[in-house]
Amino acid sequence: MLIFYRLARRSRRTVYPVYEQTRVVFCCKALELKWSRVIGFGAKCCKASTNRDVNLYALRPQANGAVVEHIAVNFCPFCGERIEICRVK
């Protein structure tokens, strides 16, 4: 699996760079169906994020709602192929 990203901009509030996903080449149909819901690039529901990992999203119940937990992965959870993250200039 290949994920291409670009450096979108530098955040004005912090010194951290902001990354944006540009293109994805999926390794299996199961991953393509679950992309952006169960697994995705960066933080869930964010087009640009300071996180440039591929993450599994898990909901953790709290007293006043739920928190999304991000778990970084290096291999596809469905077929086991390595996930490669490539920067586009």
PyMOL Python script that loads the backbone (N, CA, C, O; Angstrom):
from pymol import cmd

cmd.read_pdbstr("""\
ATOM      1  N   MET A   1       0.841  -1.165   0.000  1.00  0.00           N
ATOM      2  CA  MET A   1       0.000   0.000   0.000  1.00  0.00           C
ATOM      3  C   MET A   1       0.894   1.239   0.000  1.00  0.00           C
ATOM      4  O   MET A   1       1.912   1.284   0.692  1.00  0.00           O
ATOM      5  N   LEU A   2       0.506   2.229  -0.774  1.00  0.00           N
ATOM      6  CA  LEU A   2       1.248   3.484  -0.851  1.00  0.00           C
ATOM      7  C   LEU A   2       0.340   4.652  -0.487  1.00  0.00           C
ATOM      8  O   LEU A   2      -0.793   4.745  -0.958  1.00  0.00           O
ATOM      9  N   ILE A   3       0.846   5.526   0.344  1.00  0.00           N
ATOM     10  CA  ILE A   3       0.125   6.748   0.698  1.00  0.00           C
ATOM     11  C   ILE A   3       1.038   7.914   0.372  1.00  0.00           C
ATOM     12  O   ILE A   3       2.183   7.964   0.823  1.00  0.00           O
ATOM     13  N   PHE A   4       0.527   8.850  -0.413  1.00  0.00           N
ATOM     14  CA  PHE A   4       1.288  10.031  -0.774  1.00  0.00           C
ATOM     15  C   PHE A   4       0.735  11.217   0.009  1.00  0.00           C
ATOM     16  O   PHE A   4      -0.478  11.385   0.131  1.00  0.00           O
ATOM     17  N   TYR A   5       1.644  12.039   0.536  1.00  0.00           N
ATOM     18  CA  TYR A   5       1.223  13.211   1.295  1.00  0.00           C
ATOM     19  C   TYR A   5       2.104  14.383   0.920  1.00  0.00           C
ATOM     20  O   TYR A   5       3.171  14.216   0.328  1.00  0.00           O
ATOM     21  N   ARG A   6       1.646  15.568   1.272  1.00  0.00           N
ATOM     22  CA  ARG A   6       2.457  16.761   1.048  1.00  0.00           C
ATOM     23  C   ARG A   6       2.448  17.611   2.300  1.00  0.00           C
ATOM     24  O   ARG A   6       1.551  17.516   3.138  1.00  0.00           O
ATOM     25  N   LEU A   7       3.452  18.430   2.404  1.00  0.00           N
ATOM     26  CA  LEU A   7       3.530  19.379   3.503  1.00  0.00           C
ATOM     27  C   LEU A   7       2.593  20.524   3.140  1.00  0.00           C
ATOM     28  O   LEU A   7       2.900  21.329   2.260  1.00  0.00           O
ATOM     29  N   ALA A   8       1.455  20.597   3.813  1.00  0.00           N
ATOM     30  CA  ALA A   8       0.422  21.560   3.449  1.00  0.00           C
ATOM     31  C   ALA A   8       0.827  22.973   3.833  1.00  0.00           C
ATOM     32  O   ALA A   8       0.780  23.876   2.998  1.00  0.00           O
ATOM     33  N   ARG A   9       1.213  23.172   5.050  1.00  0.00           N
ATOM     34  CA  ARG A   9       1.603  24.493   5.534  1.00  0.00           C
ATOM     35  C   ARG A   9       2.170  24.343   6.935  1.00  0.00           C
ATOM     36  O   ARG A   9       2.040  23.289   7.558  1.00  0.00           O
ATOM     37  N   ARG A  10       2.771  25.352   7.402  1.00  0.00           N
ATOM     38  CA  ARG A  10       3.216  25.386   8.791  1.00  0.00           C
ATOM     39  C   ARG A  10       2.123  26.054   9.604  1.00  0.00           C
ATOM     40  O   ARG A  10       1.561  27.069   9.191  1.00  0.00           O
ATOM     41  N   SER A  11       1.831  25.497  10.735  1.00  0.00           N
ATOM     42  CA  SER A  11       0.811  26.067  11.607  1.00  0.00           C
ATOM     43  C   SER A  11       1.302  27.390  12.195  1.00  0.00           C
ATOM     44  O   SER A  11       2.463  27.507  12.588  1.00  0.00           O
ATOM     45  N   ARG A  12       0.433  28.361  12.252  1.00  0.00           N
ATOM     46  CA  ARG A  12       0.814  29.665  12.801  1.00  0.00           C
ATOM     47  C   ARG A  12       0.866  29.640  14.323  1.00  0.00           C
ATOM     48  O   ARG A  12       1.605  30.414  14.931  1.00  0.00           O
ATOM     49  N   ARG A  13       0.100  28.773  14.929  1.00  0.00           N
ATOM     50  CA  ARG A  13       0.045  28.712  16.399  1.00  0.00           C
ATOM     51  C   ARG A  13       1.181  27.909  16.998  1.00  0.00           C
ATOM     52  O   ARG A  13       1.621  28.185  18.114  1.00  0.00           O
ATOM     53  N   THR A  14       1.656  26.919  16.265  1.00  0.00           N
ATOM     54  CA  THR A  14       2.728  26.065  16.780  1.00  0.00           C
ATOM     55  C   THR A  14       3.841  25.957  15.750  1.00  0.00           C
ATOM     56  O   THR A  14       3.716  26.460  14.634  1.00  0.00           O
ATOM     57  N   VAL A  15       4.910  25.311  16.125  1.00  0.00           N
ATOM     58  CA  VAL A  15       6.038  25.124  15.214  1.00  0.00           C
ATOM     59  C   VAL A  15       5.926  23.811  14.435  1.00  0.00           C
ATOM     60  O   VAL A  15       6.820  23.486  13.654  1.00  0.00           O
ATOM     61  N   TYR A  16       4.852  23.059  14.633  1.00  0.00           N
ATOM     62  CA  TYR A  16       4.692  21.760  13.987  1.00  0.00           C
ATOM     63  C   TYR A  16       4.186  21.898  12.558  1.00  0.00           C
ATOM     64  O   TYR A  16       3.311  22.723  12.293  1.00  0.00           O
ATOM     65  N   PRO A  17       4.721  21.104  11.631  1.00  0.00           N
ATOM     66  CA  PRO A  17       4.225  21.146  10.254  1.00  0.00           C
ATOM     67  C   PRO A  17       2.871  20.449  10.138  1.00  0.00           C
ATOM     68  O   PRO A  17       2.519  19.613  10.971  1.00  0.00           O
ATOM     69  N   VAL A  18       2.119  20.801   9.100  1.00  0.00           N
ATOM     70  CA  VAL A  18       0.801  20.221   8.852  1.00  0.00           C
ATOM     71  C   VAL A  18       0.875  19.412   7.561  1.00  0.00           C
ATOM     72  O   VAL A  18       1.322  19.919   6.532  1.00  0.00           O
ATOM     73  N   TYR A  19       0.437  18.154   7.616  1.00  0.00           N
ATOM     74  CA  TYR A  19       0.510  17.237   6.480  1.00  0.00           C
ATOM     75  C   TYR A  19      -0.879  17.008   5.902  1.00  0.00           C
ATOM     76  O   TYR A  19      -1.878  17.018   6.621  1.00  0.00           O
ATOM     77  N   GLU A  20      -0.925  16.796   4.563  1.00  0.00           N
ATOM     78  CA  GLU A  20      -2.195  16.561   3.885  1.00  0.00           C
ATOM     79  C   GLU A  20      -2.046  15.374   2.930  1.00  0.00           C
ATOM     80  O   GLU A  20      -1.102  15.321   2.141  1.00  0.00           O
ATOM     81  N   GLN A  21      -2.966  14.441   3.005  1.00  0.00           N
ATOM     82  CA  GLN A  21      -2.952  13.271   2.131  1.00  0.00           C
ATOM     83  C   GLN A  21      -3.329  13.702   0.718  1.00  0.00           C
ATOM     84  O   GLN A  21      -4.271  14.472   0.530  1.00  0.00           O
ATOM     85  N   THR A  22      -2.583  13.199  -0.286  1.00  0.00           N
ATOM     86  CA  THR A  22      -2.899  13.554  -1.668  1.00  0.00           C
ATOM     87  C   THR A  22      -3.476  12.374  -2.454  1.00  0.00           C
ATOM     88  O   THR A  22      -4.482  12.534  -3.146  1.00  0.00           O
ATOM     89  N   ARG A  23      -2.860  11.202  -2.360  1.00  0.00           N
ATOM     90  CA  ARG A  23      -3.304  10.054  -3.144  1.00  0.00           C
ATOM     91  C   ARG A  23      -3.028   8.779  -2.369  1.00  0.00           C
ATOM     92  O   ARG A  23      -2.081   8.710  -1.586  1.00  0.00           O
ATOM     93  N   VAL A  24      -3.869   7.762  -2.593  1.00  0.00           N
ATOM     94  CA  VAL A  24      -3.697   6.465  -1.916  1.00  0.00           C
ATOM     95  C   VAL A  24      -3.800   5.352  -2.954  1.00  0.00           C
ATOM     96  O   VAL A  24      -4.714   5.347  -3.778  1.00  0.00           O
ATOM     97  N   VAL A  25      -2.863   4.415  -2.912  1.00  0.00           N
ATOM     98  CA  VAL A  25      -2.923   3.191  -3.719  1.00  0.00           C
ATOM     99  C   VAL A  25      -3.180   2.057  -2.739  1.00  0.00           C
ATOM    100  O   VAL A  25      -2.300   1.692  -1.959  1.00  0.00           O
ATOM    101  N   PHE A  26      -4.386   1.499  -2.779  1.00  0.00           N
ATOM    102  CA  PHE A  26      -4.790   0.482  -1.810  1.00  0.00           C
ATOM    103  C   PHE A  26      -4.241  -0.885  -2.177  1.00  0.00           C
ATOM    104  O   PHE A  26      -4.066  -1.204  -3.352  1.00  0.00           O
ATOM    105  N   CYS A  27      -3.973  -1.685  -1.157  1.00  0.00           N
ATOM    106  CA  CYS A  27      -3.440  -3.029  -1.357  1.00  0.00           C
ATOM    107  C   CYS A  27      -4.551  -4.078  -1.442  1.00  0.00           C
ATOM    108  O   CYS A  27      -4.356  -5.136  -2.042  1.00  0.00           O
ATOM    109  N   CYS A  28      -5.718  -3.793  -0.844  1.00  0.00           N
ATOM    110  CA  CYS A  28      -6.821  -4.751  -0.869  1.00  0.00           C
ATOM    111  C   CYS A  28      -8.160  -4.007  -0.821  1.00  0.00           C
ATOM    112  O   CYS A  28      -8.226  -2.847  -0.413  1.00  0.00           O
ATOM    113  N   LYS A  29      -9.188  -4.677  -1.232  1.00  0.00           N
ATOM    114  CA  LYS A  29     -10.526  -4.079  -1.280  1.00  0.00           C
ATOM    115  C   LYS A  29     -11.062  -3.792   0.122  1.00  0.00           C
ATOM    116  O   LYS A  29     -11.766  -2.802   0.318  1.00  0.00           O
ATOM    117  N   ALA A  30     -10.745  -4.632   1.085  1.00  0.00           N
ATOM    118  CA  ALA A  30     -11.226  -4.436   2.457  1.00  0.00           C
ATOM    119  C   ALA A  30     -10.708  -3.123   3.034  1.00  0.00           C
ATOM    120  O   ALA A  30     -11.450  -2.400   3.700  1.00  0.00           O
ATOM    121  N   LEU A  31      -9.451  -2.816   2.781  1.00  0.00           N
ATOM    122  CA  LEU A  31      -8.878  -1.571   3.278  1.00  0.00           C
ATOM    123  C   LEU A  31      -9.508  -0.370   2.588  1.00  0.00           C
ATOM    124  O   LEU A  31      -9.756   0.654   3.225  1.00  0.00           O
ATOM    125  N   GLU A  32      -9.766  -0.489   1.303  1.00  0.00           N
ATOM    126  CA  GLU A  32     -10.401   0.602   0.559  1.00  0.00           C
ATOM    127  C   GLU A  32     -11.796   0.904   1.101  1.00  0.00           C
ATOM    128  O   GLU A  32     -12.201   2.065   1.159  1.00  0.00           O
ATOM    129  N   LEU A  33     -12.527  -0.128   1.494  1.00  0.00           N
ATOM    130  CA  LEU A  33     -13.876   0.064   2.040  1.00  0.00           C
ATOM    131  C   LEU A  33     -13.862   0.695   3.429  1.00  0.00           C
ATOM    132  O   LEU A  33     -14.778   1.439   3.776  1.00  0.00           O
ATOM    133  N   LYS A  34     -12.853   0.412   4.214  1.00  0.00           N
ATOM    134  CA  LYS A  34     -12.771   0.903   5.596  1.00  0.00           C
ATOM    135  C   LYS A  34     -11.977   2.202   5.742  1.00  0.00           C
ATOM    136  O   LYS A  34     -11.907   2.760   6.837  1.00  0.00           O
ATOM    137  N   TRP A  35     -11.372   2.695   4.639  1.00  0.00           N
ATOM    138  CA  TRP A  35     -10.522   3.874   4.699  1.00  0.00           C
ATOM    139  C   TRP A  35     -11.312   5.097   5.161  1.00  0.00           C
ATOM    140  O   TRP A  35     -12.418   5.341   4.679  1.00  0.00           O
ATOM    141  N   SER A  36     -10.760   5.846   6.072  1.00  0.00           N
ATOM    142  CA  SER A  36     -11.325   7.069   6.683  1.00  0.00           C
ATOM    143  C   SER A  36     -12.413   6.794   7.710  1.00  0.00           C
ATOM    144  O   SER A  36     -12.914   7.730   8.333  1.00  0.00           O
ATOM    145  N   ARG A  37     -12.787   5.549   7.903  1.00  0.00           N
ATOM    146  CA  ARG A  37     -13.764   5.225   8.946  1.00  0.00           C
ATOM    147  C   ARG A  37     -13.117   4.437  10.080  1.00  0.00           C
ATOM    148  O   ARG A  37     -13.293   4.771  11.251  1.00  0.00           O
ATOM    149  N   VAL A  38     -12.372   3.398   9.735  1.00  0.00           N
ATOM    150  CA  VAL A  38     -11.712   2.550  10.728  1.00  0.00           C
ATOM    151  C   VAL A  38     -10.205   2.798  10.736  1.00  0.00           C
ATOM    152  O   VAL A  38      -9.558   2.683  11.777  1.00  0.00           O
ATOM    153  N   ILE A  39      -9.657   3.135   9.586  1.00  0.00           N
ATOM    154  CA  ILE A  39      -8.229   3.371   9.429  1.00  0.00           C
ATOM    155  C   ILE A  39      -8.055   4.550   8.476  1.00  0.00           C
ATOM    156  O   ILE A  39      -8.864   4.746   7.569  1.00  0.00           O
ATOM    157  N   GLY A  40      -6.994   5.337   8.683  1.00  0.00           N
ATOM    158  CA  GLY A  40      -6.774   6.473   7.797  1.00  0.00           C
ATOM    159  C   GLY A  40      -5.468   7.190   8.083  1.00  0.00           C
ATOM    160  O   GLY A  40      -4.742   6.841   9.015  1.00  0.00           O
ATOM    161  N   PHE A  41      -5.176   8.201   7.270  1.00  0.00           N
ATOM    162  CA  PHE A  41      -3.959   8.991   7.395  1.00  0.00           C
ATOM    163  C   PHE A  41      -4.212  10.150   8.350  1.00  0.00           C
ATOM    164  O   PHE A  41      -5.163  10.912   8.173  1.00  0.00           O
ATOM    165  N   GLY A  42      -3.364  10.280   9.355  1.00  0.00           N
ATOM    166  CA  GLY A  42      -3.496  11.388  10.294  1.00  0.00           C
ATOM    167  C   GLY A  42      -4.663  11.217  11.251  1.00  0.00           C
ATOM    168  O   GLY A  42      -5.077  10.101  11.567  1.00  0.00           O
ATOM    169  N   ALA A  43      -5.181  12.346  11.703  1.00  0.00           N
ATOM    170  CA  ALA A  43      -6.296  12.338  12.653  1.00  0.00           C
ATOM    171  C   ALA A  43      -7.614  12.099  11.923  1.00  0.00           C
ATOM    172  O   ALA A  43      -7.759  12.469  10.758  1.00  0.00           O
ATOM    173  N   LYS A  44      -8.554  11.492  12.596  1.00  0.00           N
ATOM    174  CA  LYS A  44      -9.847  11.173  11.992  1.00  0.00           C
ATOM    175  C   LYS A  44     -10.615  12.455  11.678  1.00  0.00           C
ATOM    176  O   LYS A  44     -10.649  13.382  12.486  1.00  0.00           O
ATOM    177  N   CYS A  45     -11.228  12.497  10.501  1.00  0.00           N
ATOM    178  CA  CYS A  45     -12.069  13.604  10.023  1.00  0.00           C
ATOM    179  C   CYS A  45     -11.295  14.905   9.842  1.00  0.00           C
ATOM    180  O   CYS A  45     -11.891  15.981   9.898  1.00  0.00           O
ATOM    181  N   CYS A  46      -9.989  14.834   9.627  1.00  0.00           N
ATOM    182  CA  CYS A  46      -9.176  16.030   9.373  1.00  0.00           C
ATOM    183  C   CYS A  46      -8.477  15.873   8.028  1.00  0.00           C
ATOM    184  O   CYS A  46      -7.797  14.873   7.795  1.00  0.00           O
ATOM    185  N   LYS A  47      -8.636  16.838   7.157  1.00  0.00           N
ATOM    186  CA  LYS A  47      -7.944  16.788   5.870  1.00  0.00           C
ATOM    187  C   LYS A  47      -6.466  17.108   6.034  1.00  0.00           C
ATOM    188  O   LYS A  47      -5.628  16.570   5.310  1.00  0.00           O
ATOM    189  N   ALA A  48      -6.140  17.983   6.983  1.00  0.00           N
ATOM    190  CA  ALA A  48      -4.753  18.342   7.258  1.00  0.00           C
ATOM    191  C   ALA A  48      -4.491  18.143   8.747  1.00  0.00           C
ATOM    192  O   ALA A  48      -5.267  18.592   9.591  1.00  0.00           O
ATOM    193  N   SER A  49      -3.388  17.466   9.059  1.00  0.00           N
ATOM    194  CA  SER A  49      -3.095  17.104  10.446  1.00  0.00           C
ATOM    195  C   SER A  49      -1.600  17.181  10.699  1.00  0.00           C
ATOM    196  O   SER A  49      -0.804  17.101   9.764  1.00  0.00           O
ATOM    197  N   THR A  50      -1.218  17.335  11.948  1.00  0.00           N
ATOM    198  CA  THR A  50       0.194  17.297  12.306  1.00  0.00           C
ATOM    199  C   THR A  50       0.695  15.865  12.448  1.00  0.00           C
ATOM    200  O   THR A  50       1.892  15.645  12.632  1.00  0.00           O
ATOM    201  N   ASN A  51      -0.189  14.908  12.368  1.00  0.00           N
ATOM    202  CA  ASN A  51       0.147  13.493  12.470  1.00  0.00           C
ATOM    203  C   ASN A  51       0.282  12.927  11.061  1.00  0.00           C
ATOM    204  O   ASN A  51      -0.661  13.021  10.275  1.00  0.00           O
ATOM    205  N   ARG A  52       1.432  12.342  10.721  1.00  0.00           N
ATOM    206  CA  ARG A  52       1.588  11.776   9.383  1.00  0.00           C
ATOM    207  C   ARG A  52       1.691  10.257   9.412  1.00  0.00           C
ATOM    208  O   ARG A  52       2.299   9.661   8.524  1.00  0.00           O
ATOM    209  N   ASP A  53       1.111   9.636  10.410  1.00  0.00           N
ATOM    210  CA  ASP A  53       1.066   8.180  10.508  1.00  0.00           C
ATOM    211  C   ASP A  53      -0.256   7.664   9.952  1.00  0.00           C
ATOM    212  O   ASP A  53      -1.232   8.405   9.831  1.00  0.00           O
ATOM    213  N   VAL A  54      -0.263   6.375   9.618  1.00  0.00           N
ATOM    214  CA  VAL A  54      -1.516   5.692   9.306  1.00  0.00           C
ATOM    215  C   VAL A  54      -2.021   5.132  10.621  1.00  0.00           C
ATOM    216  O   VAL A  54      -1.301   4.410  11.311  1.00  0.00           O
ATOM    217  N   ASN A  55      -3.257   5.460  10.972  1.00  0.00           N
ATOM    218  CA  ASN A  55      -3.783   5.120  12.291  1.00  0.00           C
ATOM    219  C   ASN A  55      -5.060   4.302  12.207  1.00  0.00           C
ATOM    220  O   ASN A  55      -5.886   4.486  11.312  1.00  0.00           O
ATOM    221  N   LEU A  56      -5.199   3.392  13.165  1.00  0.00           N
ATOM    222  CA  LEU A  56      -6.485   2.754  13.418  1.00  0.00           C
ATOM    223  C   LEU A  56      -7.247   3.669  14.362  1.00  0.00           C
ATOM    224  O   LEU A  56      -6.668   4.216  15.300  1.00  0.00           O
ATOM    225  N   TYR A  57      -8.541   3.839  14.119  1.00  0.00           N
ATOM    226  CA  TYR A  57      -9.351   4.703  14.967  1.00  0.00           C
ATOM    227  C   TYR A  57     -10.211   3.831  15.883  1.00  0.00           C
ATOM    228  O   TYR A  57     -10.924   2.939  15.424  1.00  0.00           O
ATOM    229  N   ALA A  58     -10.129   4.104  17.174  1.00  0.00           N
ATOM    230  CA  ALA A  58     -10.914   3.358  18.155  1.00  0.00           C
ATOM    231  C   ALA A  58     -11.643   4.354  19.048  1.00  0.00           C
ATOM    232  O   ALA A  58     -11.043   5.316  19.527  1.00  0.00           O
ATOM    233  N   LEU A  59     -12.931   4.127  19.274  1.00  0.00           N
ATOM    234  CA  LEU A  59     -13.700   4.988  20.171  1.00  0.00           C
ATOM    235  C   LEU A  59     -13.550   4.487  21.596  1.00  0.00           C
ATOM    236  O   LEU A  59     -13.763   3.307  21.875  1.00  0.00           O
ATOM    237  N   ARG A  60     -13.187   5.380  22.485  1.00  0.00           N
ATOM    238  CA  ARG A  60     -13.064   5.057  23.900  1.00  0.00           C
ATOM    239  C   ARG A  60     -14.135   5.810  24.663  1.00  0.00           C
ATOM    240  O   ARG A  60     -14.101   7.039  24.714  1.00  0.00           O
ATOM    241  N   PRO A  61     -15.093   5.099  25.262  1.00  0.00           N
ATOM    242  CA  PRO A  61     -16.176   5.773  25.990  1.00  0.00           C
ATOM    243  C   PRO A  61     -15.641   6.527  27.209  1.00  0.00           C
ATOM    244  O   PRO A  61     -14.764   6.044  27.924  1.00  0.00           O
ATOM    245  N   GLN A  62     -16.183   7.703  27.421  1.00  0.00           N
ATOM    246  CA  GLN A  62     -15.849   8.532  28.571  1.00  0.00           C
ATOM    247  C   GLN A  62     -17.148   8.890  29.291  1.00  0.00           C
ATOM    248  O   GLN A  62     -18.231   8.563  28.806  1.00  0.00           O
ATOM    249  N   ALA A  63     -17.055   9.537  30.409  1.00  0.00           N
ATOM    250  CA  ALA A  63     -18.243   9.910  31.180  1.00  0.00           C
ATOM    251  C   ALA A  63     -19.127  10.895  30.423  1.00  0.00           C
ATOM    252  O   ALA A  63     -20.349  10.863  30.573  1.00  0.00           O
ATOM    253  N   ASN A  64     -18.536  11.765  29.619  1.00  0.00           N
ATOM    254  CA  ASN A  64     -19.321  12.775  28.910  1.00  0.00           C
ATOM    255  C   ASN A  64     -19.324  12.586  27.395  1.00  0.00           C
ATOM    256  O   ASN A  64     -19.541  13.555  26.668  1.00  0.00           O
ATOM    257  N   GLY A  65     -19.094  11.394  26.905  1.00  0.00           N
ATOM    258  CA  GLY A  65     -19.108  11.116  25.477  1.00  0.00           C
ATOM    259  C   GLY A  65     -18.072  10.071  25.124  1.00  0.00           C
ATOM    260  O   GLY A  65     -17.858   9.115  25.870  1.00  0.00           O
ATOM    261  N   ALA A  66     -17.430  10.258  23.982  1.00  0.00           N
ATOM    262  CA  ALA A  66     -16.412   9.314  23.537  1.00  0.00           C
ATOM    263  C   ALA A  66     -15.216  10.079  22.983  1.00  0.00           C
ATOM    264  O   ALA A  66     -15.358  11.189  22.472  1.00  0.00           O
ATOM    265  N   VAL A  67     -14.040   9.472  23.091  1.00  0.00           N
ATOM    266  CA  VAL A  67     -12.798  10.046  22.587  1.00  0.00           C
ATOM    267  C   VAL A  67     -12.264   9.101  21.519  1.00  0.00           C
ATOM    268  O   VAL A  67     -12.298   7.883  21.697  1.00  0.00           O
ATOM    269  N   VAL A  68     -11.770   9.650  20.410  1.00  0.00           N
ATOM    270  CA  VAL A  68     -11.179   8.829  19.361  1.00  0.00           C
ATOM    271  C   VAL A  68      -9.705   8.600  19.688  1.00  0.00           C
ATOM    272  O   VAL A  68      -8.937   9.549  19.849  1.00  0.00           O
ATOM    273  N   GLU A  69      -9.326   7.328  19.783  1.00  0.00           N
ATOM    274  CA  GLU A  69      -7.932   6.965  20.031  1.00  0.00           C
ATOM    275  C   GLU A  69      -7.280   6.632  18.701  1.00  0.00           C
ATOM    276  O   GLU A  69      -7.885   5.946  17.876  1.00  0.00           O
ATOM    277  N   HIS A  70      -6.053   7.104  18.473  1.00  0.00           N
ATOM    278  CA  HIS A  70      -5.311   6.841  17.247  1.00  0.00           C
ATOM    279  C   HIS A  70      -4.182   5.870  17.549  1.00  0.00           C
ATOM    280  O   HIS A  70      -3.321   6.143  18.385  1.00  0.00           O
ATOM    281  N   ILE A  71      -4.192   4.729  16.859  1.00  0.00           N
ATOM    282  CA  ILE A  71      -3.180   3.701  17.056  1.00  0.00           C
ATOM    283  C   ILE A  71      -2.399   3.557  15.756  1.00  0.00           C
ATOM    284  O   ILE A  71      -2.956   3.099  14.758  1.00  0.00           O
ATOM    285  N   ALA A  72      -1.124   3.936  15.741  1.00  0.00           N
ATOM    286  CA  ALA A  72      -0.301   3.888  14.530  1.00  0.00           C
ATOM    287  C   ALA A  72      -0.056   2.441  14.103  1.00  0.00           C
ATOM    288  O   ALA A  72       0.211   1.575  14.937  1.00  0.00           O
ATOM    289  N   VAL A  73      -0.150   2.189  12.786  1.00  0.00           N
ATOM    290  CA  VAL A  73       0.094   0.853  12.232  1.00  0.00           C
ATOM    291  C   VAL A  73       1.079   0.962  11.073  1.00  0.00           C
ATOM    292  O   VAL A  73       1.133   1.986  10.391  1.00  0.00           O
ATOM    293  N   ASN A  74       1.858  -0.097  10.852  1.00  0.00           N
ATOM    294  CA  ASN A  74       2.817  -0.148   9.753  1.00  0.00           C
ATOM    295  C   ASN A  74       2.442  -1.171   8.690  1.00  0.00           C
ATOM    296  O   ASN A  74       3.024  -1.187   7.606  1.00  0.00           O
ATOM    297  N   PHE A  75       1.470  -2.025   8.999  1.00  0.00           N
ATOM    298  CA  PHE A  75       1.037  -3.057   8.070  1.00  0.00           C
ATOM    299  C   PHE A  75      -0.479  -3.029   7.948  1.00  0.00           C
ATOM    300  O   PHE A  75      -1.170  -2.648   8.893  1.00  0.00           O
ATOM    301  N   CYS A  76      -0.998  -3.425   6.799  1.00  0.00           N
ATOM    302  CA  CYS A  76      -2.443  -3.477   6.575  1.00  0.00           C
ATOM    303  C   CYS A  76      -3.065  -4.483   7.545  1.00  0.00           C
ATOM    304  O   CYS A  76      -2.602  -5.622   7.615  1.00  0.00           O
ATOM    305  N   PRO A  77      -4.100  -4.095   8.294  1.00  0.00           N
ATOM    306  CA  PRO A  77      -4.719  -5.037   9.233  1.00  0.00           C
ATOM    307  C   PRO A  77      -5.531  -6.128   8.545  1.00  0.00           C
ATOM    308  O   PRO A  77      -5.946  -7.082   9.203  1.00  0.00           O
ATOM    309  N   PHE A  78      -5.769  -6.016   7.247  1.00  0.00           N
ATOM    310  CA  PHE A  78      -6.601  -6.980   6.537  1.00  0.00           C
ATOM    311  C   PHE A  78      -5.789  -7.995   5.736  1.00  0.00           C
ATOM    312  O   PHE A  78      -6.095  -9.187   5.761  1.00  0.00           O
ATOM    313  N   CYS A  79      -4.741  -7.527   5.014  1.00  0.00           N
ATOM    314  CA  CYS A  79      -3.956  -8.466   4.203  1.00  0.00           C
ATOM    315  C   CYS A  79      -2.504  -8.598   4.662  1.00  0.00           C
ATOM    316  O   CYS A  79      -1.816  -9.526   4.238  1.00  0.00           O
ATOM    317  N   GLY A  80      -2.021  -7.695   5.518  1.00  0.00           N
ATOM    318  CA  GLY A  80      -0.673  -7.788   6.061  1.00  0.00           C
ATOM    319  C   GLY A  80       0.416  -7.121   5.242  1.00  0.00           C
ATOM    320  O   GLY A  80       1.590  -7.209   5.601  1.00  0.00           O
ATOM    321  N   GLU A  81       0.056  -6.450   4.142  1.00  0.00           N
ATOM    322  CA  GLU A  81       1.062  -5.775   3.322  1.00  0.00           C
ATOM    323  C   GLU A  81       1.612  -4.538   4.035  1.00  0.00           C
ATOM    324  O   GLU A  81       0.897  -3.872   4.785  1.00  0.00           O
ATOM    325  N   ARG A  82       2.876  -4.244   3.795  1.00  0.00           N
ATOM    326  CA  ARG A  82       3.521  -3.080   4.420  1.00  0.00           C
ATOM    327  C   ARG A  82       2.926  -1.784   3.880  1.00  0.00           C
ATOM    328  O   ARG A  82       2.638  -1.674   2.689  1.00  0.00           O
ATOM    329  N   ILE A  83       2.743  -0.809   4.760  1.00  0.00           N
ATOM    330  CA  ILE A  83       2.224   0.504   4.388  1.00  0.00           C
ATOM    331  C   ILE A  83       3.414   1.441   4.221  1.00  0.00           C
ATOM    332  O   ILE A  83       4.201   1.623   5.150  1.00  0.00           O
ATOM    333  N   GLU A  84       3.544   2.035   3.036  1.00  0.00           N
ATOM    334  CA  GLU A  84       4.632   2.968   2.757  1.00  0.00           C
ATOM    335  C   GLU A  84       4.051   4.367   2.619  1.00  0.00           C
ATOM    336  O   GLU A  84       3.082   4.580   1.891  1.00  0.00           O
ATOM    337  N   ILE A  85       4.654   5.320   3.328  1.00  0.00           N
ATOM    338  CA  ILE A  85       4.208   6.703   3.302  1.00  0.00           C
ATOM    339  C   ILE A  85       5.257   7.508   2.544  1.00  0.00           C
ATOM    340  O   ILE A  85       6.416   7.559   2.956  1.00  0.00           O
ATOM    341  N   CYS A  86       4.856   8.142   1.429  1.00  0.00           N
ATOM    342  CA  CYS A  86       5.784   8.838   0.552  1.00  0.00           C
ATOM    343  C   CYS A  86       5.429  10.315   0.465  1.00  0.00           C
ATOM    344  O   CYS A  86       4.259  10.670   0.317  1.00  0.00           O
ATOM    345  N   ARG A  87       6.430  11.168   0.555  1.00  0.00           N
ATOM    346  CA  ARG A  87       6.210  12.609   0.466  1.00  0.00           C
ATOM    347  C   ARG A  87       6.239  13.039  -0.999  1.00  0.00           C
ATOM    348  O   ARG A  87       7.121  12.627  -1.753  1.00  0.00           O
ATOM    349  N   VAL A  88       5.279  13.867  -1.398  1.00  0.00           N
ATOM    350  CA  VAL A  88       5.219  14.442  -2.747  1.00  0.00           C
ATOM    351  C   VAL A  88       5.667  15.884  -2.625  1.00  0.00           C
ATOM    352  O   VAL A  88       5.202  16.610  -1.747  1.00  0.00           O
ATOM    353  N   LYS A  89       6.553  16.295  -3.487  1.00  0.00           N
ATOM    354  CA  LYS A  89       7.041  17.688  -3.433  1.00  0.00           C
ATOM    355  C   LYS A  89       6.353  18.531  -4.467  1.00  0.00           C
ATOM    356  O   LYS A  89       6.630  19.726  -4.574  1.00  0.00           O
TER     357      LYS A  89
END
""", "prot")
cmd.dss("prot")
cmd.show_as("cartoon", "prot")
cmd.util.cbc("prot")
cmd.orient("prot")
